[in-house]
Amino acid sequence: EADIYQTPRYLVIGTGKKITLECSQTMGHDKMYWYQQDPGMELHLIHYSYGVNSTEKGDLSSESTVSRIRTEHFPLTLESARPSHTSQYLCASSAWADRGGFYEKLFFGSGTQLSVL
Amino acid sequence: KQEVTQIPAALSVPEGENLVLNCSFTDSAIYNLQWFRQDPGKGLTSLLLIQSSQREQTSGRLNASLDKSSGRSTLYIAASQPGDSATYLCASSGGTSYGKLTFGQGTILTVHP
């Protein structure tokens, strides 16, 4: 099983603040993802990375940015937080496997619940 | 664009009952389909993964099936327990969203003693 950690667990901040949500995994997974989930709604992919120095935007447009300087670390940054950014942010990682067909299993962190006042 | 739909949105059953959760997807060109469990305020735990070449997967009291031709997957939970209460999410990978997951909205399951 993968170990994937997110900090902080909860964050309450004021409008206009710059914040960074941390995500680290210890299994050497190449692929990492950030998902956003509003209460009672489905998860939406906002960023993903296929490896070091690789970052792509996901299906849902987001004002956040990400970086992937090290394999194990995939932080998400909001330069100027707004109340519309209030949501749960979930980080995940996965490993490639090919058993006669592509196989990708995701492992999720516990999430960061962000509240912007 | 892949769309994933789950029904019912919520389900409440007495302990011991067998139940089925349904998931449908619009793009049958998937690489795999996963079922996750989410507890309130927490991340997701992967329950079962079915590759596109497979028809079903089993883990303990859980059995997931996949019918690509009809765009459907089901999660069967046998002998439900109060500890099974959680939100169950299905997600597909592949097709036009290769390498990324598209999630359904989930089914909120409550198992009462």
Interface residues (C-beta under 8 A of the other chain):
Chain A: Q6 K31 Y33 Y35 G40 M41 E42 L43 H44 L45 Y48 Y50 G58 D59 L90 A92 R99 G100 G101 F102 Y103 E104 K105 L106 F107 F108 G109 S110 G111 Q113
Chain B: V4 Y31 N32 Q34 F36 G41 K42 G43 L44 T45 S46 L49 Q51 S52 S53 L89 A91 S93 G94 S97 G99 K100 L101 T102 F103 G104 Q105 G106
